[in-house]
Amino acid sequence: MTSATVPLAPVRRWISRRQSAHRERGATAGNIYFALLFVAVVGGMVHKQLAVVFWPTAPNASRLAAASLVPVLFGLLYLALRRFGPLALSRPAASWLLPAPVSRRRLLLPSLRLTAIVAAIVGALAGLAIVGHAAPRTLGGPQVCLLATGAALIGIALLLVALAAQAGGRWGDRVDALVSLLLAAGLAGLIADSTSGGDVPAIGWPPAPVLLPLVGTLALAVGSLFAFSVRGLARTPNERILEAAKTAGTLFDTAFGVEPSFLTDMIERRYWAHRRLRSVRFPARLPVLVTQDVLLVVRRRKRLLWLALLAALPVLLGHAPHWLIGVAVLIGALLAASTSAGNVKTDAGNPVLLRLLGLSSRRAISQRLWVPGVLAALWSALALGLLTALGELPAGQWWALGLAVGPVGAVAAVRRARVGFVRNELLPLDTPMGTVSTGPLVNAAIGPDALLLGLPALVEIAQGHPLSWNTVLIQAVVGGIGARAYITGTTSNERVELSAR
């Protein structure tokens, strides 16, 4: 029995006609007009800010900073391509066309073409930003164009590597680990440059006659590899394409419904679906929910490593106002405390475990605050200790102030984990730029608003004076009282549900 391949174009036209039957005439043209108008209006509003990001008036990056930005920006691009597919289909196409007897190459080619365009644009913008911050203003227009074109080709090359990793075996995980190491090395280079204050490079950029054959050779190699990838496009396994289709659909649902929990839940489920877990025995005296949080943290060792590396990021703000350093430390404490907040989110969505254990909401939240508090305290102490060691902060035992910030990060992370769905029934706000829904704004503020408990630490860092132990004591008292008030005001000994905020 032979299987015949059905032409794909008539199937797509039939589906397109059925999908667009309910639309009014000119709806597609109206959407295009709205998109172009939106880009024009937003571009006119933020064009000065974009100019500062991509092409400042004078170069302000040293050689080390420029070299470090290359693995950082392109490493982020590669990792983003790996997380989003890079080859994906829409949900209808994944449900009906992927198992149908149609040409898989023609089915997947539009997705590859669109992703290549996005990768080229992002790569060109990354290259333009590096050139704009590091190159002298005597650089000619042809040189800038050739460098941006080379960066766009590098973006497409990274897409092809990610595409091969999506269709290949475990070697893709090793490439991901290598890119992660390069990204960490780039961040380390940026931190070292911010502490050393390197000079701005003025020479060393190749002229256009040298760049032209290099970019041409790169274009020829990338074009050949792209053609080879198109030929082998059908070898991508169905489960990989379906996984990418779920990611794209979840991103669309998150943006359309303004519901970030869709994306976070997908990330959590996908992370644990690929894990092999082993039982670990903890001391019986340790509270049961604290034990569960410790076990979760132990099983997320990579995140702990990244948190330890990210503790050096506030150093990049050494030349910024000190209040911005304080804000970065508080936000970092929130992110560190959120490492074990997934358990709180599970309890809030389905408190069956708490009922089986006979724990009230007050006892549950009291136990859930311990591990996030320790993580936030250690991260803040490490970040402030590095700032002190590098001379970015005045004299004082700033690590002690970081330890006092621990309860603040714990309360903010737990409060954020209990936020629930976005309340889209709230009345919108009328602004000069249009109507703004208040539901997503309120949802985004729940959790970070608890960082106001760290106001004593923020004021002390912003003033730039030597640290006194009175400030450490005040911050510890404010954080402890705030945590106790949060437990008392949002929980009860008579109920189990954690939905109340």
Backbone torsions as a table, in degrees:
resi	resn	phi	psi	omega
1	MET	NA	122.9	-178.8
2	THR	-100.4	146.0	179.0
3	SER	-106.0	124.8	180.0
4	ALA	-92.4	145.0	178.4
5	THR	-92.0	125.2	-179.1
6	VAL	-82.4	137.5	175.6
7	PRO	-59.5	139.4	-173.7
8	LEU	-83.8	-33.9	-174.4
9	ALA	-60.0	-45.7	177.6
10	PRO	-62.7	-34.9	178.7
11	VAL	-65.2	-43.7	178.7
12	ARG	-63.4	-41.5	179.7
13	ARG	-64.6	-38.5	179.1
14	TRP	-65.1	-44.8	179.1
15	ILE	-65.3	-40.2	179.8
16	SER	-62.8	-40.8	178.4
17	ARG	-64.8	-40.6	180.0
18	ARG	-69.5	-36.2	-179.2
19	GLN	-72.5	-32.6	-176.0
20	SER	-97.9	9.8	-177.4
21	ALA	-66.9	-29.3	-176.5
22	HIS	-87.3	-6.9	-175.8
23	ARG	-82.9	150.6	175.0
24	GLU	-78.4	161.7	177.6
25	ARG	-67.6	138.1	179.8
26	GLY	83.0	5.3	-178.8
27	ALA	-66.1	-41.4	179.6
28	THR	-65.4	-43.5	177.7
29	ALA	-62.9	-37.6	177.0
30	GLY	-64.7	-39.3	177.5
31	ASN	-64.6	-40.9	178.1
32	ILE	-64.3	-42.1	178.6
33	TYR	-62.2	-42.7	179.3
34	PHE	-63.7	-42.0	-179.7
35	ALA	-63.0	-45.1	179.6
36	LEU	-65.4	-40.0	178.3
37	LEU	-65.3	-39.2	179.2
38	PHE	-63.9	-44.7	178.8
39	VAL	-62.4	-40.7	-179.7
40	ALA	-65.9	-42.8	-178.5
41	VAL	-67.4	-47.1	-179.3
42	VAL	-65.9	-39.8	177.3
43	GLY	-62.2	-39.3	177.1
44	GLY	-66.6	-27.7	-179.1
45	MET	-80.9	-36.7	-171.9
46	VAL	-115.8	19.6	-176.7
47	HIS	-65.9	-31.7	177.6
48	LYS	-68.7	-41.2	177.5
49	GLN	-65.5	-38.9	177.1
50	LEU	-65.6	-36.5	177.6
51	ALA	-62.9	-38.1	177.6
52	VAL	-66.3	-36.0	-178.6
53	VAL	-71.5	-44.1	-172.5
54	PHE	-99.4	-31.2	-175.6
55	TRP	-149.5	80.7	178.7
56	PRO	-67.5	168.3	-177.6
57	THR	-65.5	-28.6	178.9
58	ALA	-140.3	145.7	178.0
59	PRO	-63.1	136.2	-176.0
60	ASN	-131.8	16.2	-179.5
61	ALA	-119.7	138.7	179.1
62	SER	-81.3	177.7	177.8
63	ARG	-62.5	-42.3	179.8
64	LEU	-64.1	-41.2	179.0
65	ALA	-64.9	-42.2	179.0
66	ALA	-64.1	-42.2	178.6
67	ALA	-67.0	-31.8	-179.6
68	SER	-76.6	-30.1	179.3
69	LEU	-67.1	-26.1	-178.7
70	VAL	-62.8	-56.0	178.2
71	PRO	-67.2	-27.8	-179.6
72	VAL	-68.2	-53.8	-175.2
73	LEU	-69.8	-46.8	-178.5
74	PHE	-75.3	-27.9	173.1
75	GLY	-65.7	-41.3	176.2
76	LEU	-63.5	-38.9	178.1
77	LEU	-62.6	-44.8	-179.3
78	TYR	-65.0	-45.7	-179.6
79	LEU	-64.2	-35.7	176.3
80	ALA	-65.5	-41.1	176.6
81	LEU	-61.8	-39.2	179.9
82	ARG	-68.4	-36.7	-178.5
83	ARG	-73.6	-31.5	-176.3
84	PHE	-96.1	2.9	177.8
85	GLY	149.8	-92.3	3.6
86	PRO	-81.1	-13.4	-176.9
87	LEU	-90.4	119.6	-176.5
88	ALA	-140.0	163.7	176.1
89	LEU	-129.9	161.0	172.5
90	SER	-69.4	164.1	-179.0
91	ARG	-62.5	-44.8	176.9
92	PRO	-61.0	-41.2	-179.8
93	ALA	-67.1	-39.1	178.8
94	ALA	-67.6	-30.4	-178.0
95	SER	-82.2	-37.7	-169.7
96	TRP	-112.5	-36.7	-175.1
97	LEU	-90.8	-30.4	-177.8
98	LEU	-63.4	-44.0	176.9
99	PRO	-84.8	-1.0	-178.1
100	ALA	-79.5	158.0	179.5
101	PRO	-79.2	65.2	178.1
102	VAL	-121.3	167.6	179.9
103	SER	-68.5	117.0	-179.4
104	ARG	-67.3	-32.5	-179.9
105	ARG	-65.3	-45.4	179.0
106	ARG	-70.1	-28.5	178.0
107	LEU	-69.3	-39.5	-175.5
108	LEU	-91.5	-14.9	-175.5
109	LEU	-62.9	-41.3	177.5
110	PRO	-60.0	-37.0	177.3
111	SER	-65.2	-42.4	178.3
112	LEU	-64.5	-40.5	-178.9
113	ARG	-64.1	-45.4	179.7
114	LEU	-64.7	-42.4	-179.9
115	THR	-66.3	-35.3	177.4
116	ALA	-64.7	-40.0	178.2
117	ILE	-63.4	-44.3	179.3
118	VAL	-63.8	-44.2	179.7
119	ALA	-63.1	-39.1	178.9
120	ALA	-66.2	-40.8	179.8
121	ILE	-66.3	-44.9	179.9
122	VAL	-64.6	-42.3	177.6
123	GLY	-62.2	-41.4	178.4
124	ALA	-64.6	-40.6	177.8
125	LEU	-65.2	-39.3	177.5
126	ALA	-63.5	-44.8	177.7
127	GLY	-64.1	-38.5	178.7
128	LEU	-65.4	-38.1	178.4
129	ALA	-65.5	-41.2	179.4
130	ILE	-65.3	-45.3	179.3
131	VAL	-64.3	-41.4	-178.1
132	GLY	-64.8	-31.4	-178.9
133	HIS	-90.0	-21.0	-172.6
134	ALA	-115.6	-24.8	-173.6
135	ALA	-87.2	148.3	175.4
136	PRO	-69.3	156.8	-177.2
137	ARG	-75.5	-3.0	174.1
138	THR	-81.5	-2.7	179.9
139	LEU	-65.8	133.4	-176.3
140	GLY	-76.6	162.1	178.8
141	GLY	-62.1	-43.0	177.4
142	PRO	-60.0	-37.9	177.9
143	GLN	-63.8	-43.7	179.6
144	VAL	-62.9	-42.7	179.4
145	CYS	-63.8	-41.5	179.4
146	LEU	-67.1	-40.2	177.8
147	LEU	-64.8	-41.5	177.7
148	ALA	-65.7	-37.8	177.5
149	THR	-65.4	-41.5	176.1
150	GLY	-62.3	-39.0	177.4
151	ALA	-65.5	-38.2	176.8
152	ALA	-64.2	-39.6	177.3
153	LEU	-66.0	-36.3	176.0
154	ILE	-63.9	-39.3	176.3
155	GLY	-60.0	-42.0	177.7
156	ILE	-66.8	-38.0	178.1
157	ALA	-62.8	-40.8	176.0
158	LEU	-63.4	-36.0	175.4
159	LEU	-61.7	-41.7	-179.7
160	LEU	-66.0	-37.5	176.1
161	VAL	-65.2	-43.1	178.0
162	ALA	-64.7	-35.6	178.0
163	LEU	-66.2	-41.6	176.7
164	ALA	-66.1	-36.9	177.4
165	ALA	-67.0	-34.0	178.1
166	GLN	-67.0	-34.9	-179.8
167	ALA	-91.3	-12.9	-175.0
168	GLY	-93.6	-159.4	-176.7
169	GLY	-99.1	-141.3	-174.4
170	ARG	-75.8	-10.5	-179.4
171	TRP	-62.9	-24.1	176.7
172	GLY	-62.9	-35.4	177.1
173	ASP	-66.0	-35.2	177.9
174	ARG	-68.8	-37.6	176.3
175	VAL	-65.3	-39.5	176.5
176	ASP	-60.1	-42.5	178.8
177	ALA	-64.8	-39.4	178.8
178	LEU	-65.1	-43.3	178.9
179	VAL	-65.2	-36.8	176.8
180	SER	-63.1	-39.2	176.8
181	LEU	-65.3	-41.5	176.8
182	LEU	-63.5	-38.3	177.0
183	LEU	-63.5	-42.7	177.1
184	ALA	-64.1	-38.7	177.8
185	ALA	-65.0	-38.4	176.8
186	GLY	-64.0	-42.0	176.2
187	LEU	-62.9	-39.2	177.4
188	ALA	-63.7	-38.0	177.1
189	GLY	-64.8	-40.1	177.0
190	LEU	-63.6	-40.7	179.2
191	ILE	-66.1	-42.7	177.9
192	ALA	-63.5	-37.6	178.8
193	ASP	-67.2	-38.4	-179.6
194	SER	-67.1	-27.9	179.6
195	THR	-86.0	-26.5	-177.5
196	SER	-92.3	-25.1	-179.4
197	GLY	65.6	58.5	-178.1
198	GLY	-67.3	161.9	-179.7
199	ASP	-79.5	155.8	178.1
200	VAL	-77.2	130.9	-179.1
201	PRO	-70.4	140.3	179.1
202	ALA	-119.0	-15.3	-178.2
203	ILE	-135.2	176.4	175.0
204	GLY	102.0	1.7	179.7
205	TRP	-91.9	127.3	-176.1
206	PRO	-68.5	147.1	178.5
207	PRO	-74.2	170.6	-177.6
208	ALA	-61.4	-39.3	178.9
209	PRO	-62.7	-26.7	177.4
210	VAL	-82.7	-36.2	-178.2
211	LEU	-71.5	-33.9	-173.7
212	LEU	-59.7	-49.7	178.4
213	PRO	-67.9	-32.2	178.5
214	LEU	-65.7	-46.3	179.1
215	VAL	-66.8	-36.9	177.3
216	GLY	-63.4	-42.7	177.7
217	THR	-63.7	-42.0	178.4
218	LEU	-63.2	-41.1	178.7
219	ALA	-63.1	-40.7	178.5
220	LEU	-63.6	-43.2	-179.1
221	ALA	-66.9	-44.1	-179.6
222	VAL	-66.5	-38.8	177.8
223	GLY	-63.2	-41.4	178.1
224	SER	-64.2	-44.7	178.2
225	LEU	-65.0	-34.9	178.1
226	PHE	-65.2	-43.7	177.8
227	ALA	-62.9	-40.4	178.0
228	PHE	-64.3	-38.4	178.8
229	SER	-67.4	-36.1	177.7
230	VAL	-65.0	-38.8	178.7
231	ARG	-63.2	-37.3	-179.3
232	GLY	-97.8	21.9	-175.6
233	LEU	-65.5	-31.0	-176.8
234	ALA	-73.3	-9.8	-178.2
235	ARG	-81.5	-6.1	179.0
236	THR	-67.4	125.7	-177.0
237	PRO	-63.1	149.6	-179.1
238	ASN	-62.2	-38.4	-176.9
239	GLU	-65.9	-32.1	176.9
240	ARG	-69.3	-39.7	179.2
241	ILE	-68.2	-40.1	178.5
242	LEU	-64.9	-38.0	177.5
243	GLU	-64.0	-42.7	176.9
244	ALA	-66.4	-35.7	177.8
245	ALA	-64.6	-38.6	176.6
246	LYS	-63.8	-39.8	178.1
247	THR	-63.0	-47.0	179.5
248	ALA	-62.9	-41.3	178.4
249	GLY	-65.3	-38.2	178.6
250	THR	-67.8	-39.3	176.2
251	LEU	-62.2	-40.7	178.5
252	PHE	-65.4	-43.8	178.8
253	ASP	-63.0	-38.4	179.2
254	THR	-64.0	-42.9	-179.8
255	ALA	-73.2	-41.3	-176.5
256	PHE	-71.9	-41.9	-179.8
257	GLY	-90.1	-2.7	-178.3
258	VAL	50.2	53.8	-177.4
259	GLU	-132.1	92.5	-176.9
260	PRO	-63.9	-21.7	-177.3
261	SER	-64.2	-26.1	176.6
262	PHE	-59.6	-44.6	-177.6
263	LEU	-71.1	-44.2	-179.5
264	THR	-64.9	-39.3	177.5
265	ASP	-64.2	-39.4	178.5
266	MET	-64.4	-40.9	-179.9
267	ILE	-64.0	-42.9	179.6
268	GLU	-63.6	-47.7	-178.7
269	ARG	-62.1	-42.5	-178.4
270	ARG	-68.3	-34.2	179.8
271	TYR	-65.1	-48.0	-176.2
272	TRP	-76.8	-19.8	178.9
273	ALA	-68.5	-23.4	-178.1
274	HIS	-105.6	18.4	-178.1
275	ARG	-108.7	141.6	170.9
276	ARG	-104.5	116.1	-171.6
277	LEU	-100.7	146.1	175.6
278	ARG	-122.7	148.1	179.8
279	SER	-75.2	140.4	178.7
280	VAL	-129.5	134.2	-179.1
281	ARG	-97.0	127.4	178.4
282	PHE	-112.4	162.5	177.9
283	PRO	-58.3	140.6	-177.1
284	ALA	-69.4	-22.5	-179.3
285	ARG	-73.6	-17.9	-179.6
286	LEU	-72.5	131.5	178.7
287	PRO	-54.9	146.9	-169.5
288	VAL	-64.5	-40.9	-179.6
289	LEU	-73.0	-33.3	173.9
290	VAL	-63.9	-40.1	177.0
291	THR	-61.2	-42.1	178.8
292	GLN	-63.7	-40.6	178.4
293	ASP	-65.9	-41.6	177.9
294	VAL	-62.6	-41.3	178.9
295	LEU	-63.5	-39.8	177.8
296	LEU	-63.4	-41.7	-179.8
297	VAL	-66.4	-40.8	179.7
298	VAL	-63.1	-34.2	-179.3
299	ARG	-81.3	-2.0	177.5
300	ARG	-119.0	55.6	-175.5
301	ARG	-66.0	-34.3	179.1
302	LYS	-63.2	-39.6	179.2
303	ARG	-66.2	-36.8	177.1
304	LEU	-63.4	-39.3	178.5
305	LEU	-64.2	-42.9	178.6
306	TRP	-66.1	-35.9	177.2
307	LEU	-63.9	-40.3	178.1
308	ALA	-63.9	-37.8	178.1
309	LEU	-71.5	-37.3	-178.9
310	LEU	-71.7	-12.0	176.1
311	ALA	-64.0	-17.7	178.5
312	ALA	-89.0	-7.1	-177.9
313	LEU	-64.0	-35.9	176.5
314	PRO	-57.3	-18.9	177.2
315	VAL	-63.5	-30.0	179.0
316	LEU	-63.8	-18.8	179.3
317	LEU	-95.3	20.0	-177.2
318	GLY	-60.9	-33.1	179.9
319	HIS	-91.1	-0.9	178.6
320	ALA	-87.9	169.4	175.0
321	PRO	-57.5	145.6	-175.1
322	HIS	-65.1	-27.3	178.5
323	TRP	-64.8	-29.5	178.1
324	LEU	-69.6	-33.6	175.0
325	ILE	-63.8	-43.1	178.2
326	GLY	-61.1	-41.0	177.8
327	VAL	-64.1	-40.6	179.2
328	ALA	-63.7	-38.5	178.6
329	VAL	-65.7	-42.2	-180.0
330	LEU	-66.3	-42.0	178.2
331	ILE	-65.5	-38.7	176.9
332	GLY	-63.8	-37.7	176.2
333	ALA	-62.4	-39.9	176.3
334	LEU	-62.2	-44.7	-179.7
335	LEU	-66.3	-38.8	178.2
336	ALA	-65.8	-41.3	179.7
337	ALA	-68.5	-23.7	-178.9
338	SER	-74.5	-3.6	-179.5
339	THR	-59.4	-39.1	-179.7
340	SER	-105.0	13.4	-176.9
341	ALA	-76.6	-10.3	178.3
342	GLY	-62.1	-32.8	177.7
343	ASN	-66.3	-38.3	177.7
344	VAL	-64.3	-40.1	178.9
345	LYS	-63.6	-39.0	177.2
346	THR	-65.2	-43.5	178.4
347	ASP	-62.5	-39.4	-179.3
348	ALA	-68.6	-35.5	-179.9
349	GLY	-80.0	-31.2	-176.9
350	ASN	-150.8	90.1	-174.6
351	PRO	-81.5	31.1	-179.2
352	VAL	-64.9	-40.7	-179.0
353	LEU	-61.3	-40.3	179.7
354	LEU	-65.2	-37.2	177.7
355	ARG	-65.8	-41.3	179.5
356	LEU	-65.1	-34.9	179.9
357	LEU	-83.4	-10.3	-179.3
358	GLY	70.9	34.4	-178.3
359	LEU	-104.7	134.6	174.0
360	SER	-80.1	168.1	179.7
361	SER	-63.7	-33.1	-179.8
362	ARG	-67.9	-45.4	178.2
363	ARG	-66.4	-36.0	-179.0
364	ALA	-65.1	-49.2	-179.5
365	ILE	-66.6	-35.3	177.6
366	SER	-60.8	-39.3	178.4
367	GLN	-77.2	-33.5	-178.1
368	ARG	-71.0	-16.4	-178.5
369	LEU	-81.6	-16.2	-172.3
370	TRP	-68.5	-55.1	-176.4
371	VAL	-66.0	-45.2	174.3
372	PRO	-58.8	-36.8	178.2
373	GLY	-63.9	-40.6	178.9
374	VAL	-66.2	-44.0	179.9
375	LEU	-63.2	-44.3	179.5
376	ALA	-64.7	-39.6	179.8
377	ALA	-65.2	-45.1	-179.1
378	LEU	-65.7	-41.7	-179.3
379	TRP	-65.6	-45.3	-179.4
380	SER	-64.0	-40.8	178.4
381	ALA	-63.7	-40.2	178.8
382	LEU	-66.0	-43.9	-179.2
383	ALA	-64.5	-46.9	179.5
384	LEU	-69.0	-32.4	176.1
385	GLY	-64.9	-40.6	177.0
386	LEU	-65.8	-41.0	177.7
387	LEU	-61.7	-38.3	178.3
388	THR	-68.5	-43.9	-178.4
389	ALA	-63.9	-31.6	-179.5
390	LEU	-90.2	3.9	175.4
391	GLY	78.5	17.5	179.5
392	GLU	-83.5	-15.4	178.9
393	LEU	-122.8	152.5	178.0
394	PRO	-68.1	-179.0	-175.6
395	ALA	-64.5	151.0	178.2
396	GLY	141.7	163.3	178.7
397	GLN	-88.1	74.2	-175.0
398	TRP	-68.5	-24.2	178.0
399	TRP	-62.3	-31.8	177.5
400	ALA	-67.0	-37.8	175.3
401	LEU	-64.1	-35.2	176.6
402	GLY	-63.7	-39.9	176.4
403	LEU	-63.1	-36.4	179.5
404	ALA	-69.6	-19.6	179.6
405	VAL	-80.2	-11.3	-176.8
406	GLY	-52.5	-51.1	178.7
407	PRO	-59.5	-31.5	179.5
408	VAL	-64.2	-48.8	178.0
409	GLY	-62.7	-35.8	179.8
410	ALA	-66.0	-46.0	179.6
411	VAL	-63.0	-42.8	-179.6
412	ALA	-63.9	-41.8	-178.4
413	ALA	-68.6	-43.6	-179.5
414	VAL	-67.7	-40.2	177.5
415	ARG	-63.5	-38.4	177.8
416	ARG	-66.4	-39.0	-178.0
417	ALA	-68.5	-22.7	-179.3
418	ARG	-95.6	12.9	-168.5
419	VAL	-67.8	-34.9	-178.1
420	GLY	79.9	-164.0	-177.0
421	PHE	-79.1	160.8	177.5
422	VAL	-69.7	135.5	179.1
423	ARG	-90.8	93.2	-177.5
424	ASN	-82.0	-0.5	178.9
425	GLU	-85.2	-4.9	-179.9
426	LEU	-68.7	148.8	-177.6
427	LEU	-65.8	138.1	178.5
428	PRO	-77.1	165.0	178.2
429	LEU	-108.2	135.8	176.0
430	ASP	-92.5	121.0	-179.9
431	THR	-122.0	165.0	176.5
432	PRO	-58.6	-22.6	179.7
433	MET	-93.8	-0.9	-179.7
434	GLY	129.2	-170.3	-177.6
435	THR	-87.3	133.9	-180.0
436	VAL	-119.2	126.8	177.9
437	SER	-74.7	132.3	-177.5
438	THR	-85.4	-18.2	-178.9
439	GLY	-59.4	-52.8	177.6
440	PRO	-62.5	-33.3	179.2
441	LEU	-66.0	-43.9	178.3
442	VAL	-64.8	-40.6	179.8
443	ASN	-63.6	-39.9	-179.5
444	ALA	-70.1	-26.3	-177.5
445	ALA	-83.0	-22.2	-178.9
446	ILE	-72.0	120.5	-175.1
447	GLY	113.5	-67.9	175.0
448	PRO	-61.3	-23.3	178.4
449	ASP	-64.9	-25.1	177.7
450	ALA	-70.4	-13.9	176.8
451	LEU	-67.0	-10.4	174.4
452	LEU	-62.5	-19.7	174.9
453	LEU	-65.1	-20.1	177.1
454	GLY	-90.1	19.3	-179.0
455	LEU	-60.5	-40.1	176.8
456	PRO	-57.9	-42.5	178.1
457	ALA	-67.0	-39.8	179.8
458	LEU	-63.8	-42.9	179.4
459	VAL	-64.6	-40.7	-179.0
460	GLU	-65.5	-40.8	179.0
461	ILE	-69.5	-39.2	-177.9
462	ALA	-66.9	-32.8	-178.8
463	GLN	-69.4	-29.4	179.4
464	GLY	73.8	20.6	177.8
465	HIS	-95.2	159.9	174.4
466	PRO	-57.1	141.3	-175.0
467	LEU	-75.2	136.7	174.6
468	SER	-110.5	152.5	179.7
469	TRP	-67.9	-19.8	176.8
470	ASN	-63.5	-39.2	178.4
471	THR	-65.5	-40.4	177.8
472	VAL	-61.2	-43.8	179.4
473	LEU	-64.9	-42.6	179.5
474	ILE	-62.7	-43.1	179.5
475	GLN	-64.7	-40.9	178.4
476	ALA	-63.1	-41.6	-180.0
477	VAL	-67.4	-44.9	-179.9
478	VAL	-63.1	-43.4	178.7
479	GLY	-64.2	-42.9	179.2
480	GLY	-65.5	-44.5	178.8
481	ILE	-65.1	-40.3	178.4
482	GLY	-63.1	-41.3	178.1
483	ALA	-64.8	-41.7	178.9
484	ARG	-65.9	-40.5	178.1
485	ALA	-65.9	-37.2	178.2
486	TYR	-64.3	-43.4	178.7
487	ILE	-63.6	-45.3	-177.2
488	THR	-68.0	-38.5	-174.4
489	GLY	-82.1	-20.8	-175.0
490	THR	-116.3	0.5	-179.3
491	THR	-131.2	173.5	-179.8
492	SER	-153.7	154.5	176.3
493	ASN	-81.4	-9.5	-175.9
494	GLU	-101.6	-4.2	-179.5
495	ARG	-136.0	163.5	-177.1
496	VAL	-108.4	-31.6	-174.1
497	GLU	-60.7	139.8	179.7
498	LEU	-106.8	11.3	-175.5
499	SER	-66.7	-27.4	179.2
500	ALA	-66.7	141.7	-176.7
501	ARG	-100.0	NA	NA
